[in-house]
Amino acid sequence: MAEYVRVCAQSELPQPGHLLEYTAGGRVLCVANVEGAICVLDGICPHEGGPLGEGTIEDGRVVCPWHAYAFDVHTGEAKDDPEVKADILRARVVNGELHVML
């Protein structure tokens, strides 16, 4: 059964326009701050396993550092390949901590 799991303190969240990699509940996560909105994706690129949390943010997409696949932070869809999609996780900040649904 899915449940919310603590990822980090709110003070540890990335600044706007940046992303960071975290591990929670045995999963690698990519936490992105897109214009102040915190978005969480599976941290492993579905294209070839690259570390999304080490990538960049461009036009509301997380860009994988390995092959530049760009994933929409709201839908997970790859910009140039609709067959490839990153998992988007529900996230919330509660009592100064980021939690994600795993």
N, CA and C of each residue as an Amber inpcrd file, in Angstrom:
protein
   306
   0.8420000  -1.1800000   0.0000000   0.0000000   0.0000000   0.0000000
   0.8890000   1.2460000   0.0000000   0.5410000   2.2120000  -0.8140000
   1.3210000   3.4440000  -0.9310000   1.1450000   4.3000000   0.3180000
   2.2350000   4.9660000   0.7090000   2.1830000   5.8650000   1.8500000
   3.1810000   6.9940000   1.6420000   2.9730000   8.0950000   2.3540000
   3.9080000   9.2070000   2.2790000   5.1510000   8.8870000   3.1090000
   6.3150000   9.1850000   2.5320000   7.6050000   8.9290000   3.1680000
   8.3930000  10.2370000   3.1950000   9.0780000  10.4950000   4.3040000
   9.8890000  11.7010000   4.4380000  11.0810000  11.6350000   3.4900000
  11.3440000  12.7620000   2.8120000  12.4830000  12.8650000   1.9060000
  13.5640000  13.7480000   2.5080000  13.1850000  14.9600000   2.9420000
  14.1640000  15.9030000   3.4760000  13.4430000  17.0190000   4.2100000
  14.2220000  17.8390000   4.9020000  13.6740000  19.0350000   5.5360000
  13.3940000  20.0800000   4.4580000  12.4240000  20.9230000   4.7030000
  12.0770000  21.9800000   3.7530000  13.2910000  22.8680000   3.4730000
  14.1380000  23.0710000   4.4730000  15.3300000  23.9040000   4.3050000
  16.3540000  23.2740000   3.3680000  16.2240000  21.9790000   3.0790000
  17.1510000  21.2740000   2.1930000  16.6590000  21.1860000   0.7510000
  15.4890000  21.7620000   0.4710000  14.9390000  21.7180000  -0.8840000
  15.7920000  22.5550000  -1.8300000  15.8170000  22.1840000  -3.1140000
  16.5860000  22.9810000  -4.0750000  15.9810000  24.3660000  -4.2620000
  16.8320000  25.2970000  -4.6130000  16.4030000  26.6610000  -4.9180000
  15.6660000  26.6610000  -6.2650000  14.8400000  27.6860000  -6.5380000
  14.1480000  27.7610000  -7.8260000  15.1200000  27.6210000  -8.9980000
  14.7330000  26.7950000  -9.9580000  15.5530000  26.5650000 -11.1440000
  16.5930000  25.4760000 -10.9770000  16.5800000  24.8140000  -9.8200000
  17.5670000  23.7680000  -9.5490000  16.8770000  22.4710000  -9.1410000
  17.6500000  21.4080000  -9.1340000  17.1510000  20.1150000  -8.6820000
  18.2320000  19.3930000  -7.9000000  17.7920000  18.4270000  -7.1010000
  18.6950000  17.6310000  -6.2740000  18.2430000  16.1800000  -6.2780000
  19.1750000  15.3020000  -5.9570000  18.8690000  13.8770000  -5.8660000
  18.7900000  13.4730000  -4.3990000  17.7630000  12.7200000  -4.0590000
  17.5770000  12.1930000  -2.7120000  17.2320000  10.7090000  -2.8200000
  17.3870000  10.0000000  -1.7110000  16.9510000   8.6150000  -1.6200000
  15.9480000   8.5270000  -0.4820000  14.8060000   7.8940000  -0.7510000
  13.7750000   7.7140000   0.2760000  13.0260000   6.4270000  -0.0190000
  12.7640000   5.6640000   1.0090000  12.0140000   4.4220000   0.8230000
  12.6780000   3.4770000  -0.1550000  13.9970000   3.5240000  -0.2390000
  14.7240000   2.6480000  -1.1500000  14.7060000   3.0960000  -2.6030000
  14.1850000   4.2760000  -2.8770000  14.1310000   4.7930000  -4.2500000
  14.9680000   6.0490000  -4.3960000  15.5570000   6.2070000  -5.5680000
  16.2670000   7.4270000  -5.9070000  15.2420000   8.3980000  -6.4750000
  15.2620000   9.6310000  -5.9670000  14.2860000  10.6370000  -6.3790000
  14.9820000  11.8780000  -6.9230000  14.3380000  12.5090000  -7.8630000
  14.7680000  13.7880000  -8.4030000  13.7730000  14.8260000  -7.9000000
  14.2500000  15.7580000  -7.0770000  13.4040000  16.8190000  -6.5270000
  13.7640000  18.1110000  -7.2570000  12.7810000  18.6600000  -7.9680000
  13.0010000  19.8530000  -8.7860000  12.1860000  21.0200000  -8.2440000
  12.7840000  22.1980000  -8.2850000  12.0820000  23.4150000  -7.9140000
  11.8700000  24.2140000  -9.1940000  10.6430000  24.1880000  -9.6920000
  10.3090000  24.8610000 -10.9480000   9.4830000  26.0960000 -10.6080000
  10.1460000  27.2510000 -10.6440000   9.5040000  28.5280000 -10.3410000
   8.8060000  28.5020000  -8.9900000   9.4400000  27.8740000  -7.9960000
   8.8960000  27.8140000  -6.6470000   8.0330000  26.6100000  -6.3510000
   7.6370000  25.8610000  -7.3690000   6.8400000  24.6480000  -7.1700000
   7.7760000  23.4400000  -7.0570000   7.5860000  22.6360000  -6.0190000
   8.4000000  21.4460000  -5.8170000   7.7470000  20.2810000  -6.5590000
   8.5190000  19.6630000  -7.4460000   8.0550000  18.5240000  -8.2390000
   9.0220000  17.3700000  -8.0000000   8.4850000  16.1550000  -7.8810000
   9.3200000  14.9950000  -7.6140000   9.0920000  13.9500000  -8.6950000
  10.1950000  13.5050000  -9.2880000  10.1800000  12.4590000 -10.3080000
  11.0220000  11.2960000  -9.8110000  10.7790000  10.1220000 -10.3920000
  11.6910000   9.0100000 -10.1470000  13.0640000   9.4960000 -10.5850000
  14.0830000   9.2330000  -9.8030000  15.4070000   9.7620000 -10.0820000
  16.1950000   9.0290000 -11.1380000  15.6560000   7.9060000 -11.6430000
  16.3450000   7.1180000 -12.6670000  15.6810000   7.3790000 -14.0100000
  16.4360000   7.8780000 -14.9600000  15.8930000   8.1850000 -16.2830000
  15.3710000   6.9130000 -16.9420000  14.1330000   6.9240000 -17.4310000
  13.5780000   5.7390000 -18.0780000  14.1880000   5.4410000 -19.4470000
  14.9540000   6.3720000 -19.9850000  15.5790000   6.1470000 -21.2860000
  16.7160000   5.1360000 -21.1610000  17.7440000   5.4760000 -20.3510000
  18.8680000   4.5480000 -20.1880000  19.4590000   4.5770000 -18.7920000
  18.6580000   4.9580000 -17.7910000  19.0850000   4.8540000 -16.4070000
  19.9500000   5.9660000 -15.8720000  19.9860000   7.0890000 -16.5450000
  20.7950000   8.2170000 -16.0830000  20.2530000   8.8290000 -14.7980000
  21.0740000   9.6040000 -14.0950000  20.6770000  10.2280000 -12.8270000
  19.9580000  11.5630000 -13.0480000  18.6380000  11.5550000 -13.0760000
  17.8930000  12.7800000 -13.3450000  18.2120000  13.8870000 -12.3430000
  18.4850000  13.5380000 -11.0920000  18.7890000  14.5240000 -10.0660000
  20.0960000  15.2580000 -10.2930000  20.8960000  14.8070000 -11.2440000
  22.1500000  15.4890000 -11.5830000  22.0100000  16.3030000 -12.8680000
  20.7800000  16.3790000 -13.3770000  20.5370000  17.1030000 -14.6190000
  20.2620000  18.5760000 -14.3930000  19.4760000  19.1450000 -15.2950000
  19.1290000  20.5600000 -15.2330000  17.6250000  20.7180000 -15.4530000
  17.1440000  21.9420000 -15.2600000  15.7480000  22.2770000 -15.5530000
  15.7460000  23.2660000 -16.7040000  14.9530000  22.9440000 -17.7390000
  14.8030000  23.8390000 -18.8830000  13.3460000  23.8470000 -19.3150000
  12.7390000  25.0170000 -19.3540000  11.3530000  25.1700000 -19.8200000
  10.3900000  24.2120000 -19.1240000  10.4940000  24.0860000 -17.7960000
   9.5790000  23.2370000 -17.0460000   9.8270000  21.7500000 -17.2160000
  11.0200000  21.4010000 -17.6780000  11.3750000  19.9910000 -17.8760000
  12.6900000  19.6830000 -17.1740000  12.7750000  18.4630000 -16.6360000
  14.0410000  17.9710000 -16.0960000  14.7900000  17.3230000 -17.2440000
  16.0300000  17.7400000 -17.4530000  16.8390000  17.2390000 -18.5610000
  17.9080000  16.3000000 -18.0120000  17.9000000  15.0730000 -18.5000000
  18.8600000  14.0600000 -18.0640000  20.2700000  14.4440000 -18.5360000
  21.2700000  14.3200000 -17.6500000  22.6280000  14.6970000 -18.0370000
  23.2890000  13.7250000 -19.0150000  22.7560000  12.5230000 -19.1750000
  23.3920000  11.5440000 -20.0610000  23.0660000  11.7650000 -21.5320000
  21.7850000  11.8530000 -21.8890000  21.4020000  11.9380000 -23.3010000
  20.4370000  13.0770000 -23.5950000  20.2760000  13.9890000 -22.6360000
  19.4540000  15.1890000 -22.7990000  17.9730000  14.9080000 -23.0300000
  17.4740000  13.7410000 -22.5820000  16.0300000  13.5280000 -22.6070000
  15.4150000  14.5100000 -21.6220000  14.3450000  15.2030000 -22.0350000
  13.7130000  16.2320000 -21.2180000  12.3070000  15.7890000 -20.8350000
  12.0330000  15.7300000 -19.5270000  10.7620000  15.2220000 -19.0110000
   9.9540000  16.3240000 -18.3550000   8.6940000  16.4620000 -18.7790000
   7.7820000  17.4330000 -18.1920000   7.6010000  17.0960000 -16.7110000
   7.7510000  18.0880000 -15.8270000   7.6840000  17.8180000 -14.3920000
   6.2690000  17.5360000 -13.8940000   5.2600000  17.7870000 -14.7140000
   3.8800000  17.5330000 -14.3030000   3.3220000  16.2350000 -14.8840000
   3.7530000  15.8760000 -16.0850000   3.2120000  14.6740000 -16.7340000
   4.2220000  13.5410000 -16.8480000   5.5120000  13.8700000 -16.7860000
   6.5610000  12.8670000 -16.9460000   6.8900000  12.5580000 -18.3880000
   6.1500000  13.1310000 -19.3270000   6.3530000  12.8270000 -20.7480000
   7.6570000  13.4070000 -21.2720000   8.3580000  12.6030000 -22.0660000
   9.5910000  13.0600000 -22.7020000   9.2340000  14.0020000 -23.8440000
   9.9830000  15.0820000 -23.9670000   9.6980000  16.1010000 -24.9750000
   9.6980000  15.5410000 -26.3930000  10.6930000  14.7490000 -26.7410000
  10.8360000  14.2890000 -28.1250000  10.5500000  12.8080000 -28.3330000
  10.0380000  12.1250000 -27.3050000   9.7840000  10.6890000 -27.4290000
   8.6020000  10.2940000 -26.5440000   7.3770000  10.3320000 -27.0840000
   6.1880000  10.0510000 -26.2740000   6.1400000   8.6220000 -25.7190000
   6.9920000   7.7510000 -26.2130000   7.0340000   6.3780000 -25.7100000
   7.7820000   6.2730000 -24.3790000   8.5560000   7.2980000 -24.0340000
   9.3620000   7.2830000 -22.8110000   8.7430000   8.2670000 -21.8200000
   8.5060000   7.7950000 -20.5960000   7.8510000   8.6320000 -19.5950000
   8.4730000   8.3860000 -18.2190000   8.8020000   9.4620000 -17.5010000
   9.3250000   9.3730000 -16.1350000   8.1480000   9.3160000 -15.1580000
   8.3120000   8.5700000 -14.0800000   7.2810000   8.5160000 -13.0420000
   7.2740000   9.8100000 -12.2480000   6.0810000  10.3860000 -12.0720000
   5.8940000  11.5760000 -11.2520000   5.3030000  11.1100000  -9.9220000
   5.8370000  11.6140000  -8.8260000   5.3780000  11.1980000  -7.5040000
   4.6480000  12.3460000  -6.8140000   3.6010000  12.0300000  -6.0820000
   2.8950000  13.0400000  -5.3000000   3.7960000  13.4970000  -4.1790000
   3.8340000  14.8120000  -3.9720000   4.6870000  15.3800000  -2.9300000
   3.9090000  16.4240000  -2.1520000   4.2990000  16.5680000  -0.8920000
   3.6970000  17.5980000  -0.0480000   4.7130000  18.0100000   1.0110000
   4.5980000  19.2530000   1.4550000   5.4290000  19.7370000   2.5480000
   4.5320000  19.8040000   3.7820000   4.9440000  19.0730000   4.8300000
   4.1810000  19.0050000   6.0690000   5.1290000  19.2650000   7.2330000
   4.7740000  20.2180000   8.0750000   5.5820000  20.5170000   9.2710000
   7.0570000  20.7060000   8.9300000   7.3320000  21.4160000   7.8240000
   8.7070000  21.7170000   7.4580000   9.4810000  20.5820000   6.8480000
   8.7950000  19.5440000   6.3680000   9.4670000  18.3980000   5.7340000
   8.7740000  18.0370000   4.4210000   9.5690000  17.6390000   3.4390000
   9.0250000  17.1450000   2.1730000   8.7210000  15.6600000   2.3180000
   7.5200000  15.2760000   1.9280000   7.0910000  13.8750000   1.9250000
   6.6230000  13.5120000   0.5220000   6.8880000  12.2760000   0.0810000
   6.4010000  11.7950000  -1.2140000   5.6270000  10.5050000  -1.0190000
   4.6840000  10.2970000  -1.9190000   3.8770000   9.0720000  -1.8900000
   4.6570000   7.9660000  -2.6140000   4.9890000   6.9130000  -1.8840000
   5.6840000   5.7560000  -2.4700000   4.8260000   4.5170000  -2.3200000
